């Protein structure tokens, strides 16, 4: 389920940024397609709301939309065409930016020799999305701290 959240996030952001439809409509479309289970979709929406709240609280920096990262020949060889296209898609929908791409490539270069899968990339992205040091109040996210209480 966890790696699938990245795919749901990409679908949500594609709807918002490219197709310019509301979150309600995106939610309806995702549930009609029955492509992802309800828990995964809920977790993805929760992450989006958390990120929106963090950006409002912290006054997050404005990112340069024109900036891009060029992959080296070695990185292209390691990733493969399918994964490169997937990462470009994630950049186009706004889930990954150039800083994220740098972090992803650093992590991928640490992998042992072998094929990098889409699921490996999703895990790296998912881990980067879950910010345990954010200013969001405990109990208001998908992941709970040991100090959180459920009443």
C-alpha positions in Angstrom: 0.0 0.0 0.0 2.7 2.5 1.0 4.4 2.7 -2.4 1.0 3.0 -4.1 0.4 6.3 -2.2 3.0 7.9 -4.5 1.0 6.8 -7.6 -2.2 8.2 -6.0 -0.5 11.5 -5.2 0.6 11.7 -8.8 -3.0 11.2 -10.0 -4.3 13.8 -7.5 -1.6 16.4 -8.5 -2.2 15.6 -12.2 -5.9 16.5 -11.7 -5.1 19.7 -9.8 -2.1 21.0 -11.8 -2.7 19.8 -15.3 -6.4 19.1 -15.6 -7.4 21.8 -13.1 -10.2 20.0 -11.4 -11.3 20.2 -7.8 -10.2 17.8 -5.1 -13.8 16.6 -4.7 -13.9 15.7 -8.4 -10.5 13.9 -8.2 -11.7 11.9 -5.2 -14.9 10.9 -7.1 -12.9 9.9 -10.2 -10.5 7.8 -8.1 -13.2 6.0 -6.2 -15.2 5.4 -9.5 -12.1 3.9 -11.2 -11.6 1.6 -8.2 -7.9 1.5 -9.1 -6.7 2.1 -5.5 -8.2 1.1 -2.2 -9.9 3.7 0.0 -7.1 3.7 2.6 -4.5 4.5 0.1 -6.5 7.3 -1.4 -7.3 8.7 2.1 -3.6 8.6 3.1 -2.6 10.4 -0.1 -5.2 13.2 0.5 -4.0 13.4 4.1 -0.4 13.9 2.9 -1.5 16.6 0.5 -3.4 18.4 3.2 -0.4 18.0 5.6 1.9 19.5 3.0 -0.4 22.4 2.3 -0.7 23.1 6.0 3.1 23.0 6.5 3.6 25.4 3.6 1.1 27.8 5.0 2.7 27.6 8.5 6.3 27.9 7.4 5.8 30.2 4.4 7.7 27.7 2.3 10.1 29.0 -0.3 8.9 29.6 -3.8 10.5 27.2 -6.2 11.7 28.1 -9.6 9.5 26.4 -12.2 12.1 26.9 -14.9 14.8 25.0 -13.0 15.6 21.5 -14.2 18.0 18.7 -13.5 20.0 17.0 -16.3 20.7 13.4 -15.8 24.2 12.1 -16.4 24.8 9.2 -18.8 25.6 7.0 -15.8 22.3 8.0 -14.1 20.4 7.4 -17.3 21.9 3.9 -17.6 21.1 3.1 -14.0 17.5 4.3 -14.2 16.5 3.0 -17.6 14.1 4.7 -20.0 10.9 3.6 -18.2 12.0 5.0 -14.8 13.2 8.2 -16.4 9.8 8.7 -18.0 8.1 8.1 -14.7 10.3 10.6 -12.9 9.6 13.2 -15.7 5.9 12.6 -15.2 6.2 13.1 -11.5 8.1 16.3 -12.1 5.5 17.5 -14.6 2.6 16.9 -12.1 4.5 18.7 -9.4 5.2 15.8 -7.0 8.9 16.0 -7.5 11.1 19.1 -8.0 14.7 19.5 -8.8 15.8 19.2 -5.2 13.7 16.0 -4.8 15.2 14.7 -8.0 18.7 15.2 -6.6 17.8 13.4 -3.4 16.2 10.6 -5.3 19.3 10.2 -7.5 21.6 10.2 -4.4 19.5 7.4 -2.9 19.4 5.4 -6.1 23.1 5.6 -6.5 23.4 3.9 -3.1 21.4 0.9 -4.3 23.3 -2.3 -5.0 23.9 -3.2 -8.6 20.8 -4.3 -10.3 17.6 -3.0 -11.8 15.8 -0.1 -10.1 12.1 -0.6 -10.1 9.2 1.9 -10.1 8.4 0.6 -6.6 11.9 1.4 -5.4 11.5 5.0 -6.7 8.0 5.2 -5.0 9.5 4.2 -1.7 12.2 6.8 -1.9 9.6 9.5 -2.7 7.2 8.3 -0.1 9.9 8.5 2.6 10.8 12.0 1.5 7.2 13.1 1.8 6.6 11.9 5.4 8.1 14.8 7.4 8.4 13.8 11.0 9.8 17.2 12.0 6.9 19.2 10.7 5.0 21.8 12.7 1.7 19.9 12.3 0.1 19.1 15.5 0.4 15.5 16.7 -2.6 13.3 15.9 -3.4 15.3 12.7 -1.6 13.1 10.3 -1.8 9.6 8.9 1.2 8.4 11.0 0.8 8.7 14.7 3.6 9.3 17.2 3.8 7.1 20.3 2.8 10.2 22.4 -0.5 10.6 20.3 -3.7 9.5 21.9 -6.8 8.2 20.2 -9.9 9.0 22.3 
